[in-house]
Amino acid sequence: ETIGGGMEAAVIGAGIGGLTAALALARAGLAVRVYEQAPALREVGAGIQLAPNATRILHRLGLAEALARIAVRPACTEVRRWDDGRIIWSQPLGDTVEARFGAPYYHLYRPDLLAVLADALPTGVVRLGRRLIALQERADGVTLGFADGESARADVVIGADGIHSTVREALFGPESPRFSGSAAYRGLVPEERLAHLGLPRQGYSWLGPDRHFVHYYVAAGRLLNFVAVCPAGDWRLESWSARGRVEDARAEFAGFHPMVGEIIGAVDETFRWALYDRTPLPAWSRGRASLLGGAPHAMLPFLAQGACQAIEDAAVLARLLAGAGHDAVDGRLARYEALRKPRATRIQQGSYENATTYHLHDGPAQQERDARYAALAREAPYAARGWLFDYDAEMEAIP
């Protein structure tokens, strides 16, 4: 029912960050149990990008073969002008990124990734239908209370429960997320519907006034995933499952390159969600409890690093808690926070700034941005993103 041994760790939330943490903590010798409020393991049906800073960690957890079966390895990513499609900046991926950073860059379907992580855990580790309502620290550990009346104890508690984290509220009180002013339409198009476009397996970002459009293949190439970011108007609903109207999405991108309209028009349904992040938290940990992923550092998806940062968190936590005695937990969690906060905050802030940078109207500021991107591309293939990809979270985490 738990895996590992020694100290008992409770992970709250069975998303990508929570399941990665469970695997990593078990590998580090802790007895792990995951508590998830939903009645079934589920992840939103959308695309996700994993850069080498995350895939190297998942490979060390033994998931390389399973990931290769479900992933697309894009040859490159291109940033293009919204109207004429002129390439502003491109970055090689594929074999080049793997040779340079020692791990691949992957495009994945979120439910596929969640399934790979869940399949790597023994049956019974994840407890479904367990909604946390109380968390109390005692001398001998932390007691957890659930809405169904059940309780549990653990030596260490990790809140991997997302932007509306119950664990964060229990530790630090209520706090509201920050609205970006943007909403996103997302959709998945069966690959055969777009075969006539001859789209290569790569990433595309089309930058335009007040909006941008991203698309790439997922699910081993069977589906094209798109994310269409535009002004939210009065839309504030954060739900990933709220339906949008395909014709509204097309209207938002009228005037963009014809390929953009064609991709949007090929979808059967689209979902619309308002984009929120959080201002950086002053603290992530208190006593024997800490936070991971979107709970401490929810970020806008404009550096494609949200899941990657949760995976880095998991690796650092596991490295620091390996072999730690009961009395060392507080100190190790403080060290975890000190190591992770500066990097996660920098990426959070960079993602937030890109909400402006990506959406400039044509004019001097847009021309300066494009010139800056072009200069980075000339400087070196990874001048813009190398600092993200090169980072090895586990090597940073010396207890």
Phi, psi and omega in degrees: 000322167252162173241159185083198180204193177067224183299147180261128179245134173250125177253126180260112181111124183249045171273196183298316179294316182295317180289323175297318178299318180300315180297314184292319180293321177296318178299331180277000174099008178270153171275124190239140168225141181247133179246124183234130184287333182290154179283348179215152175292124179210150178224145182299140181283085181208174180275161178212146178250134175239118180271169183304331179297339176259319185295328179296327179290315180295325176296319179294337176275006174088020188255008187302311183294316181297320179293318182300329181289331187253349190266165164248134177257095185294143181289328182193176169232139181237135173255124187237158172291147186294325190261309184261355177077008179301136181284122179273321186200141173222154182226126178291144175233234175051224182296327185296313181292325180292320178294322184284320188247356175077012179201154185278165168255126186237145164253130186223159170270124187308313179300327177297315180296316179299320180295320178298316179295315181295321181294337180280349180261141176297152176303139175097346180290320181270122177259113183271160178067026180247097180266117182291131176234348181211144179217121185226125180273134176235175182299325186263008180144201182243134176260135180247135176243137184244158185298335181276006178093349179285159175222165179207165174231158178206159176278333180213141180237132179242118177273101177249042191251030163078188189298332179256042189304125173290323180295317179300317180296321178296325182279319192232001180090171185288150179202140184267145174291166183257125182278134185276343188087353180247154170235162180231133165268139175230153180201162177232126182245127174303135188305323185294336180290340183246011183304325183294342179281341180061037183291126175288165178280090179205174176264143177233137169229123179255114185261129180215180181298119175067006185200158171210160188229127182240138173211149179194158179281147175223183175055053180056027177093002183282337185228144169259124179263134172231152174228122184243105186262130184209171179301140186279341187059232180263011181282123180235358187288127185268352184301133176286346186252009177284127184284142170248170179261130182303320182293328176293318179298317179297319181296323179299331185249020173299136182094342173289167177311141184305330181299324181297311179297324181293320179294313180299317183291344182275355185272149177280324183211155176225151179244149186231130177219144177283143186261124179235153165224197177228147169291146183306135180285145175293329180213150178251336190237150170213120181060238184262017181233143177213178186238158183215144173071224184295340180297312176269334188219053173306133184225156174291154189276033191259011164232006180053045185233005183301305179293322180301320181289326174296320179293320175299315177307312183300317182295318181293315178304312183296317180298320183284329182272348179300123176075004181285137174282168181308320185281350184266354189302310182306313183294321180292322178292324176296321178294317176305311180297317181296324179286318190273330188299313183299316181291312181298321180294320179298318181288320175304313182292319178298320178295320179295317180295327180294339175299330174273311185302319183288340192247022181293141172287152178303133183156193186302317181294320178295319180294322178294318177300312183296321178295321179295316177300315181297320179295320177298316181297323179289328184296311181189152183303328186241027179300326183278322190241358183303323180297332176285310190287328188286338189293129176247098187304320184293327180289337177284337193266072175266120184304000000 
